[in-house]
Amino acid sequence: MNTKLTLRMDTELIRTAKEEAGRRGKSVSKIVGEFFDSLASGRRTEQELPPVTKSLIGILKDRDITESEYRKHLREKYS
């Protein structure tokens, strides 16, 4: 059963949401519903992850890397 829900948001956010919904070929209600459904179902299971993402799980496990070290790595990589 579908029931009406009223949300109050900034006008610009509503415009952006409608544009995004149009790009996805969905209604804003559908996107909001999917969002809340994803919150209820918890984290994505490993099987649902894209292969590249799945391959990266745990790659830095037990590594002591600070945020500043990671930022330095990115600066060097993309400079």
matplotlib code that plots the C-alpha trace (Angstrom):
import matplotlib.pyplot as plt

x = [0.0, 1.4, 0.8, 1.6, 4.6, 5.3, 8.9, 9.9, 13.2, 15.1, 13.8, 17.2, 17.5, 14.0, 15.0, 18.2, 16.3, 13.8, 16.6, 18.5, 15.3, 14.7, 18.2, 17.6, 14.2, 12.6, 10.4, 11.7, 9.4, 11.0, 14.5, 13.6, 11.9, 15.0, 17.2, 15.1, 15.0, 18.8, 19.0, 16.7, 18.5, 21.8, 25.1, 25.5, 26.6, 29.8, 28.0, 26.3, 29.5, 31.1, 34.1, 36.7, 35.3, 35.0, 38.7, 39.8, 38.1, 40.6, 43.6, 44.7, 43.8, 46.3, 48.2, 48.9, 48.4, 47.6, 45.4, 48.4, 50.3, 47.4, 47.1, 50.8, 50.5, 47.6, 49.5, 52.5, 50.4, 48.4, 51.1]
y = [0.0, 3.4, 6.3, 10.0, 11.5, 15.2, 16.4, 20.0, 20.8, 23.8, 24.8, 24.3, 20.8, 19.9, 21.2, 19.1, 16.0, 16.4, 16.8, 13.7, 11.7, 12.7, 11.6, 8.2, 7.8, 7.6, 9.7, 11.5, 9.4, 6.2, 7.5, 8.5, 5.1, 3.3, 5.3, 4.5, 0.9, 0.8, 2.2, -0.5, -3.3, -2.3, -2.5, -4.0, -7.6, -8.5, -10.2, -6.9, -5.0, -4.3, -6.6, -3.8, -2.7, -6.3, -6.9, -3.9, -5.2, -5.7, -4.5, -2.1, -4.4, -4.2, -1.3, 1.8, 4.5, 8.0, 10.4, 12.7, 9.8, 9.0, 12.6, 12.7, 9.6, 11.1, 14.3, 12.4, 10.1, 12.8, 15.5]
z = [0.0, -1.0, 1.4, 0.8, 2.6, 2.6, 2.8, 3.3, 1.6, 0.2, -3.2, -4.9, -3.4, -4.8, -8.2, -8.1, -6.9, -9.8, -12.3, -11.0, -11.0, -14.6, -15.5, -13.9, -15.4, -11.9, -9.7, -6.7, -4.6, -6.0, -5.3, -1.8, -1.2, -2.5, -0.2, 2.9, 1.8, 1.6, 5.1, 6.4, 4.6, 6.1, 4.3, 0.9, 0.8, -0.8, -3.7, -4.6, -4.9, -8.3, -9.0, -8.7, -5.4, -4.2, -5.0, -2.9, 0.3, 3.1, 1.0, 3.8, 6.7, 9.5, 7.9, 10.0, 7.4, 8.5, 6.6, 6.0, 4.5, 2.2, 1.1, 0.3, -1.7, -3.7, -4.3, -5.6, -7.7, -9.4, -9.7]

ax = plt.figure().add_subplot(projection="3d")
ax.plot(x, y, z, "-o")
ax.set_aspect("equal")
plt.show()
